[in-house]
Amino acid sequence: MSTFTYESLKYRFKNVTIDGNLELLDDGATIKIGNDDDLQLTHSGSAGTITNDPGDLTFDVAGDIVLDADGGDVILKDAGTEIGRFANSSSDLVIKSAVSDKDMLLKGNDGGSEITALTLDMSAAGAATFNNTVTANAGIIVDNITIDGTEI
């Protein structure tokens, strides 16, 4: 087996074919791709990170994309700040908005126009606002009803 440093190989090869495994035997190993090392796959010994500084990252596969987190959470972040998560709580699927008082929106496409079908208002204890008719074929249970400001 031959051993090379990243710097010794950085500008030497344009096309490389490897028959077998490529092993990076350092817990701080990084695979860098692109002229400016734009795409990086890093392993720290305890966690892995994919970094793509210039823009989007697309996973295009012929089969399914499976997220299997033994910690039970899939965390969504924007610029390092958690905005939401999918969690497993005793085999219940939990969908959580992580930012205080920010709403959860269910959007769709109605005849070519984007609509918000459902808004869950987290600043109002999850009050639900439906954009249109609510159909309940098995009945409705209500504690209090207010119509135009009048409680019935």
C-alpha positions as CSV (number, residue, x, y, z in Angstrom):
1,M,0.0,0.0,0.0
2,S,1.3,3.5,-0.9
3,T,0.9,6.5,1.4
4,F,0.6,10.1,0.1
5,T,-0.2,13.4,1.7
6,Y,-3.0,15.6,0.4
7,E,-0.5,18.4,-0.6
8,S,1.7,16.0,-2.5
9,L,-1.3,14.9,-4.7
10,K,-3.4,18.1,-4.8
11,Y,-2.4,19.2,-8.3
12,R,-0.8,16.1,-9.8
13,F,-3.8,14.1,-11.1
14,K,-6.9,15.1,-13.1
15,N,-8.6,11.7,-13.4
16,V,-8.0,9.0,-10.8
17,T,-9.4,5.4,-10.9
18,I,-9.2,3.3,-7.7
19,D,-9.8,-0.4,-7.8
20,G,-10.8,-1.3,-4.3
21,N,-11.1,0.8,-1.2
22,L,-9.8,4.3,-0.6
23,E,-8.8,4.5,3.0
24,L,-8.2,7.7,4.9
25,L,-6.7,6.4,8.2
26,D,-6.8,9.6,10.2
27,D,-9.6,10.5,12.5
28,G,-9.4,14.1,11.1
29,A,-9.4,12.9,7.5
30,T,-11.0,15.1,4.8
31,I,-11.9,14.4,1.2
32,K,-11.7,17.7,-0.8
33,I,-13.3,18.2,-4.2
34,G,-13.2,21.2,-6.5
35,N,-10.6,23.7,-7.6
36,D,-11.1,25.6,-4.3
37,D,-11.9,22.5,-2.2
38,D,-15.5,23.7,-2.3
39,L,-17.0,20.3,-1.4
40,Q,-15.5,18.6,1.6
41,L,-16.3,15.3,3.4
42,T,-14.8,15.3,6.8
43,H,-14.6,12.8,9.6
44,S,-13.6,13.8,13.1
45,G,-13.5,10.4,14.7
46,S,-16.9,10.9,16.3
47,A,-18.9,12.7,13.6
48,G,-19.0,13.2,9.9
49,T,-19.7,16.5,8.0
50,I,-20.4,17.3,4.4
51,T,-19.6,20.9,3.6
52,N,-20.5,22.6,0.3
53,D,-19.6,26.3,0.6
54,P,-20.6,27.6,-2.9
55,G,-24.3,26.5,-3.0
56,D,-26.9,23.8,-3.0
57,L,-26.2,20.1,-2.4
58,T,-28.4,17.6,-4.3
59,F,-28.8,13.9,-3.5
60,D,-30.2,12.2,-6.7
61,V,-30.6,8.5,-6.3
62,A,-32.3,5.7,-8.2
63,G,-33.9,4.4,-5.0
64,D,-35.1,5.9,-1.7
65,I,-33.2,8.3,0.5
66,V,-33.2,6.9,4.0
67,L,-32.3,8.9,7.1
68,D,-31.6,6.5,9.9
69,A,-30.6,8.4,13.1
70,D,-30.1,6.2,16.1
71,G,-30.3,9.3,18.3
72,G,-34.0,9.5,17.2
73,D,-33.9,13.0,15.8
74,V,-33.5,14.5,12.3
75,I,-32.6,18.2,13.0
76,L,-33.2,21.0,10.5
77,K,-30.9,24.0,10.8
78,D,-30.5,27.3,8.9
79,A,-27.1,29.0,9.3
80,G,-26.4,26.8,12.3
81,T,-29.7,27.7,14.1
82,E,-32.2,24.9,14.7
83,I,-35.5,25.7,13.1
84,G,-37.2,22.3,13.5
85,R,-36.9,18.6,13.9
86,F,-38.4,15.2,13.3
87,A,-38.2,13.1,16.4
88,N,-39.1,9.6,17.6
89,S,-40.8,9.6,21.0
90,S,-41.8,6.1,22.1
91,S,-42.4,5.3,18.3
92,D,-44.6,8.4,17.9
93,L,-43.5,10.7,15.1
94,V,-43.0,14.2,16.5
95,I,-42.7,17.2,14.1
96,K,-41.4,20.1,16.1
97,S,-41.0,23.8,15.3
98,A,-37.9,24.8,17.4
99,V,-38.0,28.6,17.1
100,S,-40.1,30.3,19.8
101,D,-43.5,31.5,18.6
102,K,-42.9,30.6,14.9
103,D,-45.7,28.9,13.0
104,M,-45.8,25.6,11.2
105,L,-47.3,25.9,7.7
106,L,-48.7,23.2,5.4
107,K,-48.5,24.5,1.9
108,G,-49.5,23.1,-1.4
109,N,-50.3,23.8,-5.1
110,D,-53.9,24.5,-6.0
111,G,-54.3,24.9,-9.7
112,G,-50.9,26.4,-10.2
113,S,-51.0,28.8,-7.2
114,E,-49.2,28.2,-3.9
115,I,-51.7,28.1,-1.0
116,T,-51.3,27.7,2.8
117,A,-53.7,24.9,3.6
118,L,-53.1,24.9,7.3
119,T,-51.3,27.2,9.8
120,L,-50.4,26.0,13.3
121,D,-49.8,29.2,15.4
122,M,-47.2,28.4,18.0
123,S,-47.6,31.8,19.6
124,A,-51.2,30.9,20.3
125,A,-50.6,27.4,21.8
126,G,-50.9,25.8,18.4
127,A,-54.2,27.3,17.3
128,A,-55.1,25.9,13.9
129,T,-56.2,28.0,10.9
130,F,-57.5,26.2,7.9
131,N,-57.6,28.0,4.6
132,N,-60.9,26.4,3.6
133,T,-63.5,23.9,4.6
134,V,-62.8,21.3,7.3
135,T,-64.6,18.0,6.8
136,A,-65.1,15.6,9.7
137,N,-67.0,12.4,8.6
138,A,-67.0,10.9,12.1
139,G,-68.2,14.0,14.1
140,I,-66.7,16.8,16.0
141,I,-66.1,17.2,19.7
142,V,-65.9,20.8,20.9
143,D,-65.4,22.3,24.3
144,N,-66.3,25.9,23.4
145,I,-67.7,27.5,20.3
146,T,-67.3,31.2,19.4
147,I,-69.0,32.6,16.3
148,D,-68.3,36.2,15.4
149,G,-67.1,37.0,18.9
150,T,-70.2,35.3,20.6
151,E,-69.5,32.2,22.7
152,I,-72.2,29.6,22.3
